[in-house]
Amino acid sequence: MGGKKVFGVVVLVMAYGLAVTTLITAQVPSTCNGYEPLLFQCVPYLVIDASNPPTAHCCDGAGVAFQRANNYEAIINLCKCLVDVAPYLNFALDNLANLPAACNIPLSFSMFRCIYG
């Protein structure tokens, strides 16, 4: 009998996680295509707590996303994506602007200009 309760709780938690993930990805605009690793792997740093350094997983995702911003049009798309999605995902803009430096990722553009215009 106890096994059925545990299984029920596990199924409930999995269903909740799927619903939240679906909701979050549905809020991501099309300008963010390809930048999902930065958006989702860095949530703890960008939303929850920037007092700790970003995780290696976050920095890997950010590196992939920033590498895609390799020309003027891609940089504009990345900046538009970040400005559009930050309020919906509750990103702290200062954390977002400081992410490349926190991950030691050199950029050819200014994240502060990208985020704050």
Secondary structure, 3 states (H helix, E strand, C coil): CHHHHHHHHHHHHHHHHHHHHHHHHHCCCHHHCCCHHHHHHCHHHHHHCCCCCCCHHHHHHHHHHHHHCCCHHHHHHHHHHHHHHHHHHCCCHHHHHHHHHHCCCCCCCCHHHHHHC
